[in-house]
């Protein structure tokens, strides 16, 4: 299957930020998906939808190098992720990937600013001004000293977005980021996520069951057991 192309008017560069070629994944003898191919340009937002159990989260984990696959190739920013060892993948992911999870995955013993600044700390690039800038961007200015248990679900998701973007990654992966939120809060979270993707020219891949979240994407791709359908 040939890779789906972005629509006219989508910001593109000479090379895609992400290129997936004929990816296949099995668990034991059971196939999860196969023949998955698509590209994402810098600044482009692609939503992936599909039935429960079809492997949407597994696909994201493969793209991030968190999970292995059985056939095909994942190229991100010119790097062949499958050719990297575990340690090299971890270093690549730390520098170039931002991940937004449905369950937030903030650390309860760290305050908001410390949670947001964690990627910079791991890169040994501590930058408090950048952390404060990201808190302001996501509407959490002045809340940096609060602990996660003092925030609402919508605020926690915005912490997760700020953390995912603080180190300016070229690839942003989001796994059901609005799944635990009410519709009004979900809309605000998507506003922030999309605006920052455009501004930082990151490639955003979001998997979701939400029709309203998917409707805001530049392209919607449906993941099936036999591949991707536009």
C-alpha positions as CSV (number, residue, x, y, z in Angstrom):
1,X,0.0,0.0,0.0
2,X,1.4,3.4,-0.9
3,X,1.8,6.0,1.8
4,X,-1.1,8.5,2.1
5,X,0.0,12.1,1.2
6,X,-1.0,15.3,3.0
7,X,-3.7,17.5,1.5
8,X,-2.9,20.6,-0.5
9,X,-2.1,23.5,1.8
10,X,-0.6,21.4,4.6
11,X,2.9,22.8,5.6
12,X,5.5,20.4,4.2
13,X,9.3,20.3,3.9
14,X,11.5,18.4,1.5
15,X,11.5,15.4,3.7
16,X,8.8,13.9,6.0
17,X,9.3,14.1,9.8
18,X,7.9,10.5,10.0
19,X,7.8,7.7,7.4
20,X,6.3,4.3,8.1
21,X,6.8,1.7,5.5
22,X,5.0,-1.7,5.4
23,X,5.0,-2.1,9.2
24,X,3.8,-5.4,10.7
25,X,3.4,-6.5,14.2
26,X,2.5,-9.9,15.8
27,X,2.0,-11.1,19.4
28,X,3.1,-14.7,19.5
29,X,1.4,-16.1,16.4
30,X,-1.5,-13.6,16.4
31,X,-1.2,-10.7,13.9
32,X,-1.9,-7.2,15.2
33,X,-1.5,-5.2,12.0
34,X,0.4,-5.5,8.7
35,X,1.3,-3.4,5.7
36,X,1.0,-0.1,7.6
37,X,2.5,2.8,5.5
38,X,2.1,6.5,5.9
39,X,4.1,9.8,6.1
40,X,3.7,12.8,8.3
41,X,5.2,16.2,7.4
42,X,6.6,18.8,9.8
43,X,3.7,20.8,11.3
44,X,1.2,18.2,10.2
45,X,-1.5,16.6,12.4
46,X,-2.5,13.1,11.5
47,X,-5.2,11.3,13.5
48,X,-5.4,7.5,13.5
49,X,-8.7,5.9,14.3
50,X,-9.9,2.3,14.3
51,X,-11.8,-0.3,16.3
52,X,-10.7,-1.2,19.8
53,X,-8.0,-3.9,19.8
54,X,-6.7,-3.1,16.3
55,X,-3.4,-1.9,17.6
56,X,-3.5,1.9,17.6
57,X,-1.5,2.2,20.9
58,X,0.8,-0.6,19.8
59,X,1.5,1.4,16.6
60,X,2.4,4.5,18.6
61,X,4.7,2.4,20.8
62,X,6.4,1.1,17.6
63,X,6.8,4.6,16.2
64,X,8.4,5.7,19.5
65,X,10.8,2.7,19.6
66,X,9.2,1.4,22.8
67,X,8.0,-1.8,21.1
68,X,9.6,-3.9,18.4
69,X,7.9,-4.9,15.1
70,X,8.2,-7.9,12.8
71,X,8.5,-6.3,9.4
72,X,8.8,-2.9,7.8
73,X,10.6,0.3,8.7
74,X,10.1,3.4,10.9
75,X,12.1,6.5,9.8
76,X,11.9,9.6,12.0
77,X,13.8,12.7,11.0
78,X,16.1,10.7,8.8
79,X,16.8,8.1,11.6
80,X,16.0,4.4,11.0
81,X,14.6,3.5,14.4
82,X,14.8,-0.2,13.8
83,X,18.5,0.0,13.3
84,X,19.1,1.5,16.8
85,X,19.8,-0.6,19.9
86,X,17.8,-0.2,23.1
87,X,20.1,2.4,24.6
88,X,20.4,4.4,21.3
89,X,16.6,4.3,21.0
90,X,16.2,5.7,24.5
91,X,18.6,8.6,23.8
92,X,16.9,9.3,20.5
93,X,13.4,9.2,22.1
94,X,14.5,11.5,24.9
95,X,15.8,14.1,22.5
96,X,13.3,13.9,19.6
97,X,10.0,12.6,20.8
98,X,7.2,14.0,23.0
99,X,4.5,11.6,24.2
100,X,1.1,12.6,25.6
101,X,-0.7,9.8,27.4
102,X,-4.4,9.4,28.2
103,X,-3.6,8.8,31.9
104,X,-1.3,11.8,32.1
105,X,1.6,9.9,33.8
106,X,2.7,12.9,35.8
107,X,4.9,12.1,38.8
108,X,3.0,12.8,42.0
109,X,6.0,13.7,44.1
110,X,7.2,16.4,41.7
111,X,5.5,19.8,41.4
112,X,4.0,21.0,38.1
113,X,7.2,22.9,37.1
114,X,9.4,19.9,37.9
115,X,7.1,17.6,35.9
116,X,7.2,19.9,32.9
117,X,11.0,20.4,33.1
118,X,11.8,16.7,33.4
119,X,12.7,16.2,29.7
120,X,15.1,19.1,30.0
121,X,16.6,17.7,33.1
122,X,17.2,14.3,31.5
123,X,18.9,16.1,28.6
124,X,21.0,18.1,31.1
125,X,19.5,21.3,29.6
126,X,17.7,22.7,32.6
127,X,16.0,25.9,31.5
128,X,13.5,27.4,34.0
129,X,12.6,30.2,31.6
130,X,11.5,27.6,29.0
131,X,9.5,25.7,31.6
132,X,7.7,28.9,32.7
133,X,7.1,29.8,29.1
134,X,5.4,26.4,28.4
135,X,3.3,26.7,31.6
136,X,2.1,30.1,30.3
137,X,1.4,28.7,26.8
138,X,-0.8,25.9,28.2
139,X,-2.6,28.3,30.6
140,X,-1.0,27.2,33.8
141,X,1.1,30.3,34.6
142,X,1.5,30.7,38.3
143,X,0.7,27.0,39.1
144,X,4.3,25.7,38.8
145,X,4.6,25.1,42.6
146,X,1.4,23.0,42.9
147,X,1.5,19.3,43.2
148,X,-0.4,17.2,40.6
149,X,-3.1,16.2,43.1
150,X,-4.1,19.9,43.4
151,X,-5.0,20.1,39.7
152,X,-8.1,19.1,37.7
153,X,-8.0,16.5,34.9
154,X,-7.9,19.1,32.2
155,X,-5.0,20.9,34.0
156,X,-3.1,17.6,34.3
157,X,-3.4,17.0,30.6
158,X,-2.1,20.4,29.9
159,X,0.9,19.6,32.2
160,X,1.5,16.5,30.1
161,X,1.3,18.6,26.9
162,X,3.8,21.1,28.2
163,X,6.1,18.3,29.3
164,X,5.9,16.7,25.9
165,X,6.8,19.9,24.1
166,X,9.2,21.6,26.4
167,X,12.3,20.2,24.7
168,X,11.0,21.1,21.2
169,X,10.7,17.5,19.8
170,X,10.3,17.0,16.1
171,X,7.8,14.2,16.7
172,X,4.8,14.3,19.0
173,X,2.7,11.2,19.8
174,X,-0.6,11.4,21.6
175,X,-2.5,8.4,22.8
176,X,-6.2,9.3,23.5
177,X,-5.2,12.6,25.1
178,X,-8.9,13.7,25.6
179,X,-10.2,10.3,26.6
180,X,-10.6,11.2,30.3
181,X,-11.9,14.7,29.8
182,X,-15.3,16.4,29.4
183,X,-16.1,17.8,25.9
184,X,-15.4,21.4,26.8
185,X,-12.1,20.7,28.5
186,X,-11.2,18.3,25.7
187,X,-11.7,21.1,23.1
188,X,-9.3,23.4,25.1
189,X,-6.7,20.7,25.4
190,X,-6.9,20.1,21.6
191,X,-6.5,23.8,21.0
192,X,-3.2,23.9,22.9
193,X,-1.9,20.6,21.4
194,X,-2.6,21.7,17.8
195,X,-1.3,25.3,18.3
196,X,1.9,24.1,19.7
197,X,2.4,21.5,17.0
198,X,2.0,24.2,14.3
199,X,4.3,26.7,16.1
200,X,7.1,24.2,16.8
201,X,6.6,22.5,13.4
202,X,6.4,19.1,15.0
203,X,4.8,16.1,13.4
204,X,1.7,15.1,15.5
205,X,0.3,11.6,15.4
206,X,-2.8,11.1,17.6
207,X,-4.7,7.9,18.1
208,X,-8.3,8.4,19.3
209,X,-11.8,7.2,19.5
210,X,-13.1,10.8,19.6
211,X,-14.7,11.9,16.4
212,X,-14.4,15.5,17.4
213,X,-10.7,15.2,18.0
214,X,-10.1,13.4,14.8
215,X,-12.2,15.9,12.9
216,X,-9.6,18.6,13.7
217,X,-6.7,16.7,12.0
218,X,-5.2,17.5,8.6
219,X,-5.8,13.9,7.7
220,X,-7.6,11.0,9.3
221,X,-6.3,7.5,8.7
222,X,-8.1,4.3,9.7
223,X,-5.9,1.5,11.1
224,X,-7.1,-2.0,10.1
225,X,-5.5,-5.4,10.5
226,X,-4.5,-5.3,6.9
227,X,-3.1,-1.7,6.8
228,X,-4.0,1.9,6.7
229,X,-7.0,3.4,4.8
230,X,-7.3,7.2,4.2
